[in-house]
């Protein structure tokens, strides 16, 4: 797992279900870069996209049960770096 992927998981743990633009802004990355990152994490079974009920063009990002297990490990490694 890369640093940006770990940051995304930690952001999702606090603010799950926002659109991809929200997370791109929070992580200070270009939206296309975030889209590729989410693609890879979705293929790994960590994230899932769900359609935004208010905007058919937008997607909301959610954690999978597997990601919830991984988050604790990410936190344990991130805490000493703070």
N, C-alpha and C positions, 0 to 999 in steps of 0.2 A: 504494500500500500504506500502510495506517495504522500508527501506532506499535504498537498492540496486536497487529495481524496480524504485524508483524515480530517482536515478542517471542514470539508463539506459534511462529513458524517456528524461531526460535533455540532455544526450549525443546524443540521436537520434534527438532531436530538432535542434542540431547544425550540426550533421554529419549523416543525414539519408541516408539509402540505402547501408550501408557497410555490409560486411559479419560478421557472428557471431564471428569469431576469432578476428576481429578488436575490437569489443565491449568487449570481454573477456579480452583482453589486456588492454584496456582503464580503465576498472573497477577493474582490478587486481583480477580476479576470474578465476577459472578453467573453461575451455570450457564446460564441462559437467554440471557444476552448472548453467552457463549462459543458456545452452540449456533448462534446466528444468524451469528456470525463464521465458524464452521466451515462452515456452509451456503454462505456466499458464497465462501469459499476453495475449497470442493469444486467449486462451479460454475465457478470459474476454473481448475480443473485443478491446484491446488497440493496439496490434501489428499485423502485418501480414508478413509472409515470402513470398518472391518471388524468383523464380529461378534466379541464376546468369547467364546472357546470355553468359558469357565467360567461365563458368565452370559449367557443368551440375550437379556436385556433391555438389556445394556450394549454399547457400541460402543468400539472401540479406534481411535485416530487415527494415521494413517501419512502420511508424505511421499510425493509422487509424484516421478518423475524430474525433472519440470519444477521442482518446489520445490527440489530439491537444487542445481540451477543458480542459482536465485534467491538461495539462502542466502548464497552467496559475495558477491553484490552487497550484500545486507543487512548482512553483517558489515563490509564495507569502509566502509559509511556509518555504522555504529554505533560502530566503534572510535574515531573522533575524538571522539565524544560522551561516551566514558567518562572 
